[in-house]
Amino acid sequence: MANGKHQHDPPRAMRMRMLGVVLVFTVLAVGWAVVSMERANRANQRLTSYHLACERLHRRLVWNESNNSIYARAYASTADEQFKRGWVQATEELWQALKETSDTVGIAPELLQELTLRITSSRATEESAFRLGEEENAWTSAVLVLNSKAYNELRIKTRACLEKLNADMQRELARLASETDAKVHQGRLALWTASIAVLFGAVVVINSWQQWRRSLLKTLADQAHAIEALAESEARFRRAIAGANDGIWDWDLRSGTVFYSPRWKEMLGYGETELGNSLEEWFGRIHPEDQDAVEAALEAHLKGNSKYFESEFRMQHRSGEWRWMLARGVAERDESGSPSRIAGSVTDITLRKLTEEQFRHGAYHDPLTDLPNRQYFWEELERVAAKSVRNSHHRFALLYLDLDDFKAINDSYGHAVGDEYLREVARRLRGAVRPQDFVARVGGDEFVVLLDDVESDEAAHEVARRLESALAEPVETGLATLRTTVSIGVAVSTPSERDPATLLTQADQAMYEAKRQRKAQGAADGSHDFGGGL
């Protein structure tokens, strides 16, 4: 299944960085376009204002060649001063208007001064023409005198003045127009640049969005496939678990709760809702003899000393019987290495254990009498001898038994009767000793009894006499009543002699000595000396 984490996508990160650069460039370009258009607009306003001012000046400076004839008829008048004051006031008003236009539009100071002089002369001429048309009196004389003085001071002809003014105005208008066109061109260029940048950014954004959309759709499709695959995997897992006859357990170490699968509970004879989720449901049913081993194996794995947790133990079934279980599991650890949970399975291995026990029993027991065989006896003898070495006060004894004339029974009645007789001997031997004592068949008609923890030599001889009495009773078979004797050799361990092989040899020699004495005496009552014993 696809995990919950987002996958690392370098192309997407690169596209996002490119998109950011394009957006920044677009913002700067749009800002530049806005500023350029604003500057172009202000330049256009200046050009318009200047054009209007020039029109006003032109209207005032219009000159008619016919007015030159006025100079010929000039004469003095007493109203010169009065007209002069009116003319000066009108000129001053025009000057203030022109100065304001200069401050607004940006006319050069030299041009402004020249225009002032021209306005002065033009204004006087204009007024004189008006006066001549109205009154043709003394006012005209005053105007002509003043105008004459102005033109004489300027030393310039009227036509040249107008032409120069017109040329200067044309140049200024051309400059302002050119500047305005440049500003407008810059604004248009900035606007086009911004438009291209915005268009490019839009293309990049759309392309990035489409790629992101395709990537998202692919991711969603992959996740859908992963979810479907996980669902199928979980279904296969459930089928496998159901068919594997295993129970599943999952122990959350932080909360202390344990999940037990229905099969886990069923193996112990319980329904799905009959058990809780505590650890006691599990460990409380483990056989007391197996508790320590299970806990030790679990602790070793949780500490990291073993790769897996694995343990075989007995658990009590609902019916009360003990069932053998095999538990396996593995821990899940956090970033620090501490276990956070452990999960695994439990398998009922009772049948396997029974089979193993049967094989083991067959390997260590005599199939005829079901007594331990020579191999089993030897291992048990070594175990008891080792215990005696650890504890100097512990003593053990060996009783080596041989049935007298058993061969005659086989020869006279057959092996079937002989086998029946041996099974009865084994039963009587087990009944004549303590539960902790060990009885084994080590040969055809030879038996050994290992007495664990005897107090003295006499106690061992007492057991030998009890065994002899038990075997002296006749044995009833389907064909005959059989009666035989037994020769017994005794060997008891001492603090100086605990070697198993040595003691077994001593017991065997004592048995042959007892058999020799029996034959020599020919005693029919079965009483004899059992031979030496250390």
Summary of the structure (lengths in Angstrom):
residues: 534
radius of gyration: 66.2
end to end distance: 76.5
largest distance: 204.2
contacts: 1526
relative contact order: 0.06
helix: 63%
strand: 14%
